[in-house]
Amino acid sequence: MGFDVWMQREKIQPVWLRIQNDTDHDYLFLAADLDPEYFSPHEASWKNHFFLGGRENKKMDDYMYDEEIHLDIQPRSTTEGFVYTNRDYGVKVVGVRLLADHEVKEFTVYPRYPRLQGRLPRD
């Protein structure tokens, strides 16, 4: 199915992350630090449901849940998936914060989204 749903219309921007934990500690990815008003897979899917979509809506729900990033990052493991954020144009600041027992790790990346760059919303 992919993201051939109307994410753009609903102002949702899926951000794909891959987080590799090379330590012996569990980390918790704090998605709310990336976007305090991010969407759960349920919210992102529901906003894109088709009127009387039935089976297609169920497939969309399942896909959004399957592709969501896991927030718990086990030692010596990698997690990857989407966080459903609010749409930004051009450059999106992606702040990743990982929390362990007595440690916080922070990273910031600035991916470009050329398809959105320079476009103005028609809201």
VOPAMAR-841691 format. One line per field, with one value per residue (C-alpha): residue number from 0; residue in one letter; y, z, x. Coordinates in steps of 0.02 Angstrom, whole numbers, plus 50000, padded with zeros to 5 digits. Layout:
! VOPAMAR-841691
seq <- NUM/...
type <- A/...
y <- Y/...
z <- Z/...
x <- X/...
//
This chain:
! VOPAMAR-841691
seq <- 0/1/2/3/4/5/6/7/8/9/10/11/12/13/14/15/16/17/18/19/20/21/22/23/24/25/26/27/28/29/30/31/32/33/34/35/36/37/38/39/40/41/42/43/44/45/46/47/48/49/50/51/52/53/54/55/56/57/58/59/60/61/62/63/64/65/66/67/68/69/70/71/72/73/74/75/76/77/78/79/80/81/82/83/84/85/86/87/88/89/90/91/92/93/94/95/96/97/98/99/100/101/102/103/104/105/106/107/108/109/110/111/112/113/114/115/116/117/118/119/120/121/122
type <- M/G/F/D/V/W/M/Q/R/E/K/I/Q/P/V/W/L/R/I/Q/N/D/T/D/H/D/Y/L/F/L/A/A/D/L/D/P/E/Y/F/S/P/H/E/A/S/W/K/N/H/F/F/L/G/G/R/E/N/K/K/M/D/D/Y/M/Y/D/E/E/I/H/L/D/I/Q/P/R/S/T/T/E/G/F/V/Y/T/N/R/D/Y/G/V/K/V/V/G/V/R/L/L/A/D/H/E/V/K/E/F/T/V/Y/P/R/Y/P/R/L/Q/G/R/L/P/R/D
y <- 50000/50124/50304/50328/50401/50586/50628/50793/50851/50805/50896/50736/50706/50530/50536/50375/50344/50208/50205/50088/50050/49985/49993/49872/49985/49996/50163/50242/50349/50504/50536/50686/50776/50759/50834/50869/50852/50697/50577/50399/50271/50264/50453/50460/50317/50380/50553/50466/50341/50329/50356/50180/50113/49955/49833/49967/50067/49910/49880/50060/50041/49883/49962/50118/50011/49893/50037/50135/50145/50051/50168/50040/50008/49853/49836/49792/49813/49926/49993/50081/50147/50301/50439/50529/50714/50878/50936/51057/51134/51124/51069/50975/50983/50807/50801/50627/50606/50437/50408/50277/50254/50397/50457/50558/50554/50687/50700/50825/50796/50910/50805/50895/50853/50920/50885/51003/51133/51302/51252/51351/51268/51289/51283
z <- 50000/50046/50083/49935/50053/50068/50198/50112/50124/50308/50344/50405/50363/50396/50452/50435/50567/50593/50767/50806/50987/51002/51191/51330/51389/51347/51274/51254/51100/51150/50995/51076/51075/50885/50870/51027/50924/50824/50769/50831/50690/50734/50715/50553/50480/50538/50463/50295/50300/50147/50166/50180/50153/50257/50205/50130/50293/50392/50276/50302/50491/50489/50376/50485/50641/50556/50493/50657/50744/50908/51052/51157/51089/51159/51186/51031/50917/50782/50765/50615/50559/50541/50660/50594/50619/50569/50396/50374/50210/50139/50284/50433/50596/50668/50849/50917/51104/51183/51369/51474/51664/51697/51524/51384/51206/51082/50894/50768/50581/50446/50303/50149/50069/49891/49842/49978/49964/49911/49902/49996/50079/50001/50169
x <- 50000/50137/50099/49985/49857/49821/49954/49994/49814/49806/49971/50055/50238/50301/50484/50582/50716/50844/50920/51063/51104/51283/51283/51238/51096/50911/50859/50689/50659/50559/50452/50368/50536/50541/50367/50264/50106/50156/50020/50000/49981/49795/49774/49873/49774/49605/49636/49664/49521/49411/49224/49150/49326/49302/49437/49551/49544/49590/49739/49792/49778/49884/50015/50034/50056/50179/50287/50291/50460/50475/50510/50605/50779/50860/51048/51148/50998/50930/50755/50683/50517/50409/50358/50205/50244/50166/50217/50361/50418/50595/50704/50634/50732/50733/50786/50813/50823/50862/50839/50927/50934/51054/51097/51019/51086/51033/51056/50992/50980/50913/50844/50783/50617/50637/50457/50398/50536/50474/50292/50166/50018/49847/49759
//
